[in-house]
């Protein structure tokens, strides 16, 4: 079986850390014609030194590079740098928009109708292009969701468009909003805090009972002193 990592990337030593120490790594090169873009990635510390099989290692590398805007394929010629990847996507969008539309009145989808009712206007082609470009910048992928700090609401506020427009294009072209990495981290932190609070609950009950006992004793003492 061919090693996907060895055939898809150039293995070499690349700088790592502030001191620029050379470590095991790869270089991914854009496979688009006449493009010389390349990006290095250290991979010597993967899985805490336990090592990975070829498929997991390829997934690790692909995920790291896709977070930088690259499109990673199974072969070296299939890689695309952010510039070439975006150009290909926009070319596909333009091609689809340039197709002649049949002159038939078709009722808009129920979702689009509701958006028009709520906001008084329909989304134009330019609105769609601007929102798509913004989502392409801040949305990582279907598993991760938005990049840190971004949500449908934040994108809508940033562009000055209805949130429903952002939600519609995100669901049609990208993935779920619930994959937001920051939201998952917040949920994990809240869960950990809840566990710690639960641990303190018995002690809090004991202290409250002790406070009640002291309060009753003080009441009896005050009666004697009167």
C-alpha positions, 0 to 999 in steps of 0.5 A: 500500500502506498504511503500517502504522506510520503507521496503527497508531501516533501519530507525535510527538516523545517524550523520550529519554535522561537529559536528556529531549531530544525526538526522533522517536518514536511513541505506542501507545495501548491499543485496548481499550474505556474504556482510556486506557493509552499508551506513548511509544517513541523511534524516531529512531535505528533501524538506525544512521540507515540507515532501515527499510522500513515492515514492518521498522520496524513489527516493530522497534516491536512487538518493543520494546513487546512486551518491555514487556508490550504486545500490538501489532496491525497497527491502532491498535484492535488494541493492548492494554496489559499490563493489558488483554492479561493480562485477555483471556488470563485470561478466555479461560483461565477460559472454557475451564475453565468449559466442561462436561467430558464424563463420560468417563474418559480416560487422561492424556497420557503426559507427565502420567502420567510427571510423576505417577509422578515427583512423586507428585501431579498438577498442580491447576488452581491450580498451573496458574494460578500457573505460567502467571501467572509464565511470562507475567511472565518469558517474552518470546516464542518468539524471545527465550525467557525474560527475562534470568536466567530458566529453567525451573529458576529458575521452578520454584525460585521457585514451589516446584513441579516443574520438569517442570510448568513445562516442560510449561506453557511448551511448551504455551503459550509456546515453547522454553526454548533461546531464552533471551537470556542463554544466547545471550549466554554462548554468544557470549562463550564462542565469542569467548574460544575464538577468542582462546585458539586465537590464543595456542596457537602462542605457548604451544607455542613457550614450552613448547618453549623451557622444555624447552630451558632445562630440558635446558641447566640439567641439563647445567650442573648435571652440569658443576658437580658 
